[in-house]
Amino acid sequence: MPKLPPNFSVKKAHYTQLCLSKRVIHEDRLPSPIRTVGGVDVSYVGDLGVGAVVVLDYGSLELLEAAVATCPVNMPYVPTLLSFREIPPAISAIKRLKRQPDVWLVDAQGWAHPFRCGFASHLGLALGKPTIGAAKSRLTGKPTEVDGRTLLMDKGEVIGEAVTTKAGAKPVYVSVGHMVSLETAVAIVRHCSKSRIPQPLLEAHKLATKTRLTLVGKAK
């Protein structure tokens, strides 16, 4: 497990997130119609990060392209600072794609983060592309029923929404990443969901898992 770099400051990293959060765009900057959607997933093998990305046709949700990249991880897992660990392998994989999707779904928080800049937002800012956070668990915010929706509230602010994509299943926690409104983010997540987890994220996760198992097998 890597250790924090000697010159790394958690306090300064949180300040960086607060500064980046001021650049997050909460308005739709998406092409119309949306033609492609991407999914991002990162897994780990020891000190190696595995970035897996996919591009799907938005209408049919058919897989169009996939890419994977590995790189050394120089940052341990620190709660609320996941993006500093996952940005390098994710972007390494994204750079291998021949086409870039109109919007990215990220298995992480976006605005629904204590410092308003989770991995989904950080990635969107780094790419200059629309991104949506679609996390399997809640990091912050109190679920609050409002007009039939379960909004995530924090200090009087709507920071995301708990979205049930499959009857009887746990919700997916959706939040703005970058260049998309919360309403549009929720609509896109619902459109992309054949099961609880949106299809782009399922495909990216399968690719990341397959690659990780291959690397583990080679290491034996």
N, C-alpha and C positions, 0 to 999 in steps of 0.2 A: 504494500500500500504506500503510495507516494506521500511525502510530508509536505506541509506548506512551505513554499519557497521562503528563504530567509528574509527577503525584502517584501513579502506579501503581507498586507494589513487587511484584516477582515473589516475594520472600521472604514478604511479608505475604499474598499470594494463596495460596501453598502452606500457610501457617499457617491461612488461612481454610478451605481444603480439609480439613485435618486436623480442624478444629473441626466442620465439617459432617459429616465421616465418622462422628463419634460419634452422630449423629442418624439414621443409616441403619438402617432396620429390616430384618432378615434373615428375618423370619417372614412367612408368607402372610397378607396382609390383602386378599384378593381375594374378590369375590362368587362364589357358587356357585349355578348354573353360570356360567362366563364366557360372556358373550353377544357382546361386541365387543372388538376389539383394534385398537390404533392404531399407526401408523408415523410416524417423524420423520426428516426429512433436511434438511440445510442446504447450500446451494451459494452461490457468490459471483460477482458481476459487478463487477469493479473494487472499489470501496469500498462496494458494496451487498451486503447479505446477503439471501439468498432462503430463507425458511423454508417448507417444504412438509410438510403433515401429511395423513394419511388415516385413515379409520375403516372397518374391515372387519367383516363378520359372522364371528364366531369359528368357527362350524360349517362354513360353506360357503366362507369366505374371499372372499366377494363384496364389492366396493367399495360402501360405503353413503354415504360423504361425503368430501369433500376440501376443503382450504383452503390458500391460499398468502398470504404477506405478505412485503413487502420493507422493509428499514430500513437506514440507514447503519451501517457497521461502524466502530467507534471503537477496535478492539483488533486488533493484528496477530496472526498465528499464532505462538503460543509453545508449544513442546512441553510437555505435561502441563497446560496451561491452556486447552485447547480450549473448555471450557464457558463461560468468560468472554466468548468471542467468539460462541458459537452460541446461548446462552440467549435474547438479545433477539429475533432473527428467529424462533426456534422458538416462543416464547411468544406473539409477535404473531400467528402463524398459528393456534396452538391457540385463541386467544381468538375467532377467527372461526368456529369450529365451532359448530353447533347442538347437537350431542351430544358427550359426552365418553366415550371408550372405557373399558372396565374395566381395561385394562392397556396400557401403551405399550411398544413395541419401539423402541429407539434405536440408530442406527448409530454406536456409540461404546462406550467402556469405562464400566463402572460401578465395582464394587469392585476390579476388576482394574487398578488404577491405583497408581502409586507413592505417592500420598497418599490412596488409598482413596476418592476422590471424583471420578470422571470425569464426563463430561457426562451420562450416563444417571442417575447418582445425584444430581447437582446438579439436574437437571431434575425428578426425582421429588420431591426435597425442596421445590423451589420450587412445584410443583403440589400437593403433598400427595397424590400418586397413585402407584399401583404402576408401576414402570418396570423394564425389563430391558435390559442392555447386550448388544448382538449386533454385535460388531465384526469387520471383515474381516481385521484384522491384530492381532498381539499387541504390547502395549505393555510389559508386564512379567510376571514369573512364569515358572517353568520347567515345561514340559510333563512330566508324570510319570504313568506308567501305574499305575493302582490299580484292581484288580478289574474290568478291562475298560473302564475310563473313562480319559480323558486329562485329568487335573486340572492346573490351573495352581497351582504352589506358590511361595510367596515367604516365606522365613524361617520355614519350618515351617507356614505357614498356607495353607489352600485359599482361593484368591481368585477362581477361575473354572474354566471347563472348555472344552476344545477339542472342539467338536461337529461331527462329519461328518454333514451333512444330505443329501449326495448322494454316492453311491459314486464314488470316483475323484477327487472334488473336494477342494479345500483346506478345512480346517475353518473354522467360525465360532467366534469366541471369546466365550463367553457368561459373563456375570457378573451378580450381583445389582445392580440399580439402587436400588430402594427398595420396601419392603413386599412382598417376595417372597423365597422361599427359592431357593437355587441349584438344587435338584432340580426345583422347579416351573418355574423359569426355563428350564431345559433342555427340559423336557417341552413347554412352550409354544412354544419356538423350533422344536422338531421338528414339532409339529402344524402350524405356520404355514409350513412349508417345502415348496414344490413343486419347488424347485431349490436351489442352494447357499444363496442369500440368502432369508431369510423374506419371504413375500409382502407383508406390510405395508411392509417397507423397500423392496422393489422398486417398489411403487406410489408411495411417497413420493419415491423417487429419480427415477422417470419424470416426476412432476409438477414436481419441482425443476429437472430438466434442460430440460423443455419451457419452463418460465417463464424460465430463464436464457437459452436460445437466442432467445426472443422479445425479451427485453430487449437482448441483443446486436444483434439485427437492427434494433431501433428506434434504437440508438445509431449505426448506420452512416449 
